[in-house]
Amino acid sequence: MLNYIISRKPEYIIVDNVFGNLDIEARKEVTSRLTALSVKTLIIQILNREEDILPFIDSVYRLKENDLIEFNLKFNKKVTQKKLFVEDLPKPYQRISEMVNPIVKFTNVSIDYRDRPILNLINWEIKKGEFWQLIGPNGSGKSTILSMIYGDNPKAYGQDIVLFGVKKGSGESVWEVKQKIGYFSSEMLRSFTRLDSVGNMIVSGFFDTIGLYKKPTNEQVKIARHWLQVLNMFDFRKSDFLSLSRGHQSLVMIARAMIKHPPLLILDEPTNGLDDNDVKLFTALINKIALETETAILYVSHRKEKGLNPSFVYRLTPNPTGSTGTVVQ
C-alpha cells in the first residue's frame, strides 16, 4: 500500500498509526522509507504513542477538545505518577484451579499449511502463575500457537499438546478449554457494537460471552462491582460500554477476562490503538494481576512496554523448515 501511494506522487502523505501490528524489522523498513521520502514530500503523521514519532517530524500537535495545541516533548515528561489501582482484586467466585502443572505443554509440535512449514518442533511449557511474553516477526506462527491453545484449530489434533492436564483431541470441547482461559485482543474492540453497560460487560465474563445475555447471581454482580471499584470506574457502571475511551474499554475487557480468575490469561496485542496514558493504566493492571493472582499470563506483542516485565520470553524464529522456538534468558 505504501509503494502504491508513493507511485501516485502525491503532494503530501498522511500516515495514521502506521506501526500498528508491525514487527521490529518492518518498523525499521517503513521508518527508513518514509524518512527518505520526507526530503521531497510532506508527511503528516497521526499517532497515539510518543515513541512512534518518526525521526524527521519537526512539529508536533496534540488534539485538545476541538483545537490543535503545539506539543513540546521535552517538557511533557511527568516527574511523578500517582499509584494506580490501589484496591485489592476480588477473590474468586468459584476457583477454577488446576492441580496439574504445567497448564500448557507443547512437545515436538510441527505445523504446516498447504506444504508451507509454519512451526518446527516447538517445545514449550507454561506453568501456574508464570508471566510469559511470546515474540516473533510477522508470519512466524504466533497466531497459530494461540489458536491451538484458545481456539479450535484442527491442526492441533494429532499433535502432542496438553492443556490443563488433558491432551488436545482426547474428547474435550473447545468450550471446556475456554472456560479455563481469559482472553483479550485489541481486535475485540473493533467488532463489538451492542449497547451494553460497563457493569454488564464485566459480569458477562462469567458466561464467556461479550455482553450479558443471562441473569447473573447476586454474588456475581457483587464481584463485578468490586472490579469496577478496582478500576476506579464504579460511577460509570451504568454507562454504555461504547461511550468509554479505547483505553478504558480495554481495562473493562481485561476485568471481564479475569472475573473468573482463570488459570490462564491470554493478551493478544492488547496495547494496539492505546495512547501513552492508556498504556500506563494497562501496565499497572497487568502487573497487579500478576502479583495478586495465581493466573498464568501469556502476553503476545511486538512491543516491549516500559514497566511491564514478563518473567519469561519465548521467541519464534522463522526458518525454511518452519519457525523454531527458544526461551530468551
VENWOZI-V650399 format. One record per backbone hydrogen bond with DSSP energy under -1.0 kcal/mol. CO is the residue of the C=O (numbers start at 1). NH is the residue of the N-H. Records with the same first field share a line. If there is no record, write none. Layout:
CO: NH, NH
This chain:
1: 5
2: 6
3: 7
6: 9
11: 42
13: 44
15: 46
17: 20
19: 22
23: 27
24: 28
25: 29
26: 30
27: 31
28: 32
29: 33
30: 34
31: 35
32: 36
33: 37
34: 38
37: 40, 41
42: 13
44: 15
46: 17
48: 276
49: 52
50: 53
54: 57
60: 71
62: 69
64: 67
67: 64
69: 62
73: 76
95: 97
103: 164
104: 126
105: 162
106: 124
109: 122
111: 118, 119
113: 116
116: 113
118: 323
119: 111
122: 109
124: 106
126: 103, 104
127: 130
130: 297
131: 311, 312
132: 299
133: 314
134: 301
135: 316
137: 140
141: 145
142: 146
143: 147
144: 148
145: 149
146: 150
147: 153
153: 156
154: 157
156: 159
159: 161
160: 107
161: 168
162: 105
163: 166
166: 163
167: 170
173: 177
174: 178
175: 179
177: 180
178: 181
180: 264
182: 266
184: 268
185: 188
186: 189
194: 196
196: 241
197: 201
198: 202
199: 203
200: 204
202: 205
203: 206
204: 207, 209
217: 221
218: 222
219: 223
220: 224
221: 225
222: 226
223: 227
224: 228
225: 229
226: 230
227: 231
228: 233
229: 232
233: 236
234: 237
236: 239
237: 199
239: 198
240: 243
241: 244
245: 249
246: 250
247: 251
248: 252
249: 253
250: 254
251: 255
252: 256
253: 257
254: 258
255: 259
258: 261
263: 296
264: 182
265: 298
266: 184
267: 300
268: 186
269: 272
271: 274
275: 279
276: 280
277: 281
278: 282
279: 283
280: 284
281: 285
282: 286
283: 287
284: 288
285: 289
286: 290
287: 291
288: 292
289: 293
296: 265
297: 132
298: 267
299: 134
300: 269
305: 308
312: 133
313: 328
314: 135
315: 326
317: 324
319: 322
323: 120
324: 317
326: 315
